[in-house]
Amino acid sequence: MVETINSSQEAILLEEQYGAHNYHPLPVVLSKGDGVFLWDVEGKRYFDFLSAYSAVNQGHCHPRIIDALIGQAKELTLTSRAFHNDKLGIAEKYVCELFGYDKALFMNSGAEANETAIKLARKWGYTKKGIPTDQAVIVAARQNFHGRTTTIISASSDPSARAGFGPFMPGFEVVDYDNVAALEKALANPNVCALWIEPIQGEAGVYVPAEGYLKAAETLCHKNNVLLMMDEIQTGIARTGEMLASDHEGVRPDLLILGKALSGGVLPVSLVLADDEIMLVIKPGEHGSTFGGNPLAAVVCMEALQVVEDEKLAENAHRLGVVFRTRMTELMKKTTLITKVRGKGLLNAIVINDSPESDTAWNLCEELMRNGLLAKPTHGNIIRLAPPLVITEEQIHECCDIIEKCVLNATK
């Protein structure tokens, strides 16, 4: 039986009583979404400036994606991979041709895709590179965020992700991000099978590396016979003004990891792309997922990606990202509250002139919420600002006006 929520307070109290306390959401209860907008239970409208951590790049409830979902849901949703289905092969061909790889492996969550890439890299290391059994090393970057499974947090440097969840899996070396010298030293180890990085560290606060870092990483990987594993779950699918953030430097990862906006936020779909030499090291029975590659996900994924292409969302993200950062840079001149503006495309952040332990950024997000814009702090004093890519220039300026008003009021 589905009960009706009559107020935001009632919904929050229900979650508090019956739900696990593993999130700390803003005190808003959302019930409807359309394009760049969300509405709460009471009917108040908000601009969405989080986009479900870049999962709804195409906007909330995009009609083409929803129609694809409904049409396929009436025919067939799940068979498991015990049998073939009539949509998976079509989707695999579509994504391989779109991104330029030999093979695709569909999973569900981003964490699953990263786990898949870890297994592929290790198996390749043993069977192709000749690394001694159980000695493979994956090099990761400090302040990374690839998910929260016990394997993934073994490569994390975030105390909130690790404290109380050990013992941790061996086989990871963590080096400083955006540090070519550190990469050069780490990748020289003959037991390293892969370098695992984000082209922009989203959860770390939209940390954009120096130009040339990704290209240097690719060069060092080739030099040392190491696979480049690029986690584009948050940065991919047009978010940064190119289809992939790695496209800005012309970098082609050996393992491309995608998720989130692959489905336009409609259902969990993730993906690992690689060429035959890497993908085919895993044999039948060695890896899988009941829901991975289901026909519903296959159809939704293709439509979600086609929307990005047809509506030129990468181009829109690039153009409006420049507009947004220009407005934020101008705002920074009017206040001491903002110390940095950074980002690419429509993945941006402002750094608040306060310590990560302060409530300033949280309080500012609550004030933004009261003024009709939803955003969320990360790492205490950084506010990520990432609207759906269907946003218009007029709407960007309206949102910048809201941000400016709230920041200047908070400065007084």
N, C-alpha and C positions, 0 to 999 in steps of 0.2 A: 504494500500500500504506500503511495506517495503522499506525504503530508505537504501542506502549503505553508511556506514561511511568510509570516505577516509583518515582520519588521527585521531590520538589520540586527538589533539587539538580540532578538530571539535566535537568529542564525548563529551569531557569535557565541552565545551561551551554549547552544547545542554542540558546536565544535569543541568548545572548552571542556564540556562534560564528557563527551563520547569519543573525541578524536585524540590521536597522539599529539603531543606538544612538540613536534619537530619543526615547526615553522613559527615565525613571528610576523604575521601579516599586518598591513595597515588596517585600521578599523573601518573597512568599507566592505559591503556585501553586494556582489555583482550578480545580476540576473539576466542581462541581455547585452549582446555586442553586435555592432554593425560597422564595418570599415574601421575608421580610426576611433570610434566611440564605444564607450561602455556605459551602462545604466545600472544604478543600484536598485535595491528592492523598493525604495521609496520613489523611484522614478527620476532621480537626479542624473544628469548626463555628465560624463567625464571624457577628456582626451586621454587615450591610453599611451603613456610614454615609457612602457616597459615591454609591450608586445609579447607577454608571456616568455620573457628572456629570449626574444627573437624567434619564437615559434609561429607568430602570426604576421609574418612579413607581408602577406597578401591581404591583410585586414581581417577583421573578425567576420566569420560566417560568409566568406566570399561566395556569391550565388553559384558560380560555376563549379567550385569545389564541392559545395553542399549538394548540388544536383548530381555530380559524379558519385558522391557517397551514397545518396538515396537510391540511385539507379542500380548500383552494384549490390547494395544491401538487400535489395529485393530479389536478387538472383542467387548469390552465393557469397558468404562472408569468410568461411574458414574450412579448410580440408586437412590442415597440417601438411608437412612436407612428406608424409607417408605416400601421398599421391601427387601427381602433377595437377595444376589448375590452368585454366585457359587465359589467365591474365599475367602470371608472373614472368613468363618468357618475354612477353611484349614489353613489360616494364623494365626488365633487365636490359633488353636491347636499347630502349629509349634512353636510360640513364648512362649506359656505356657510350653511346654515340654522342650524347650531350656533353659529357665530361671528358671523353677521350681515353677510356680504359678498356681492357679486354673482358673483364669479369666484374660482376656485382654480387654482393652478398647482403640481402635485406635482413634487418633485425627490427627491433621495436624501439627501445629507449636509446638515448645517446650513450648512456653507460654501457649498454649491451654492445653497441658498435665499437666503443673503445676497448672493451674486453675482447671482442672479436679480433681487433687489430693487434692487440697484445699477443694473442695465441698465434695469429698468422706470422707475426714477426719472429717469435721464438721458434716456431716450427721451421720457418725459412732459415733461421740462423743455424739450426742443427743440421738440416738436410741439404742446404745449398752452400752456406758459408763454411760449414765444418766446425762450428763451435762445439767444444766438448759437452757431453750430456749434462744438463742442469747447471751450466755455467753461463748461460746467456744473460746479457745485461741490456736493459733499455735505459737510455739517458732521457731524463725529463727536466723540465724547467721549474725553477723556484716560483712560487705564487701561482702555479698552474691550477686549473679546475677542469677535470675531465669526467667528473661524476663522484659518486659516494660509495661505491662497492668497496669491500675490504681490500681487494687487489688494487684498485685505483688509488685509494687513500694511502697505500703503501708508498706511492710516489709523490704524495702531497707534502707541502710545507706549512699548511694551515693548521694551527693547533685545534681549532674548533672541529675540523674534519677528523683529526687523529686521536685526540685525548680520550682515553678510556676504551678504544676500539682495537688495541693491539692484542696479540703479536702481529707484526706486519710481514707481508710477503717479501722475501729477498729478491734480488735481481734488478733493482732500480738504482740509478745514480742520479742525484738531483744537482743541477748546476744553475748558475745565475742566468736569468733570461736576458736577451739582448747583449750577450757577451760572447763575441766570436772567439776570443782567446780561450775561454772556458770550454767552448765546444771543441776547439782544435785539440786540446789536451784530452778531453773525455773520449772523443771518438777514435783516438789513436789506439785505444784498448782493443785488441783483436777479438775479444769476447763480446763486444757491443754489436747487437743485431739491429738496433733501431734508435733513432732520435724521435722523440714524441713531443711535439710542441703545438701551440696555438699561434696563428699568424698575428692575432691581437689577443691579449689576455683580457677577456671580457669580465669575468667574475673578480679579477684582481683590481678592477676599476678602469677598464678600457685603456690598458697600457699598450701603446703603439710602439713597436720597436723602431730603432733607427733605420732609415732607408738603407737597404743593402744587407741587412741581417739575415733575412730569409734566403736570399740568393747565396750568401756565404754559407749558410747551413746546408743548402742543397749541394753546393760544391764540395764541402767537407764530407758529406755523406757519400757522394760518388767516389771521392778520393780514397775513403776508408772502407768501401764496400759495406755501407750501413744503409738501412732503409730509412727514408724520411716519412714519418707518420704525422700527417697534418690533421689536427682536430679542428674542423671548420663547422662544428655543430652550431655555434652561436654566430660565427662570422660569415658563413656561407649563405648561398641562395640570395644574393644581391644586397645583403645588408650593408656592406661597406662601399658600395658603388661599382663593384664588379661582381660577376656571378660568384666568384670565390675571392677571398681576401688575398690568397697567394697569387692571384692573377695580377695584382698590382706590380709584382716584381718578376712576373713571368716564370714563376716556380711551379713545377709539376711534381707533387708528392708521389712517392712510391705507393703509399697507402693513404687514400683520401677518406676521411671520416665525416659523415654528414648525419643530420637529424633535424629536430625541431621544425623549421619551415618546410621541410620535405612534404609535409601534409597540410601546410597552411593552418596548423593548430587544430586540425579536425580529429586526428587520432595518432597514436604513437607510431612513427615510422622512422627507422634509421638505416644507414647504409654504409658499407665499406666497399670502396672501389680499388682495384689493383689489376695488374697485368697477370697473364697466365703463370709466369714463373713463380709468382708469389701466391696467388690465390689457390692454385692447384696443389699446394703442399698439404692442404687439409683434405682428407679423404672421407668418404661416407661413414657416418657414425662418430666422427671426431668432434663435431661441433654442430649446434643447431638450436632451434627455438620453436615451440609449438605454434606461436603466432607469426614468426618471422616469414615474410614472403607471402602472406595471405592475400587472396584476390582483392579484398576490400582495400587494403593498404596499397596494393599495386596500382589500382585505378585512381585512387585519391592522389597518390604521389605524382603520377603522370600529369594529372590535371593541374595540380598545384604548381609544378614546374613550368607547365605551358602558360599558366597565368603570368608568371614572372617574365617569361619571354614576350608574350603578346602585349602586356601592359608596360613593357620597358621599365620595370621597377628598379633595375640596377642604375639606369640612367637617372631616374628620378631621385634615387638615394644619393647619388653623387652630387647632383645639382643642388638639392635642398640641404644636403649636409654642409655645403659651403655657406649657404644662407644662414643656417642655424649657428655654426661656429662663429661666423661674423657677428651675429647678434650677441652671442654669449661673450665674445671677446670685447665688444663695446660695453656690455654690462659690467665686465670685470673692472673697467676703468672708473666705474661709478661707485664701487664698493670694495671694501677690504675683505668681505666675507668669502669671495671666490678668489682662489690663488692660481688655479690652472683650468684651462679648457682644453680637452683633447678628444681625438676620435678620428674616424674615417667614415665617409658616407653618413648614414643615419644610425651609427653606433658611436655615441658620444658620452662624455661625462664631465661634470664640474667637480673640482676638488674644493672642499670647504676649509677655510682657514681655522681649523680646530683639530684637536686630537681625535684619533679613532674612538676613544672612550667617551667622547662627548655626545650629547643628545642633539646637537645643533642640526645635523643633517636630517635626522629623524623628524625633528620638530618642523623643519622646513618642508619635508615631504608631506607632513600632516597639513601644513598650511596650503601647499599646492593642491592637496586633495580637497580642502574646503573651497578652493577657488576653481575646481573643476578639471584638475590635471593629476593623473596618477603616475608616480615614479617611486623608486625605492632606493634606499642607501645600500651600499656595499662597502665592506671593510670600514664601517663606522662613519667616516667623514667624506665619502665619495658618493655622488648621486649619478646613477646611470640614466641616460636620457635617450630612448630608442623607440620612436613611434613606428607604427606600421608604415610600410614603404608606399602605400597608396595615398599618403597624406599630400595635401596640396600646398602650394607656396602661401596662399592666403591663410590656411590653417596653421602652418609653421609660424607665421608672424603672430597670429592670435595666441599661440602657445608661448612664444617668446615674451609676449606682453604679460602673460600670466606669471611666468617665471620671474621676469624683471620686477613686477609689482611685489611678489612675495619676498624676493631676495632683498629689495630695498627696504621693505617694511621690517624685515628681520634685522637689518643693519642699524635701524634707528634705536 
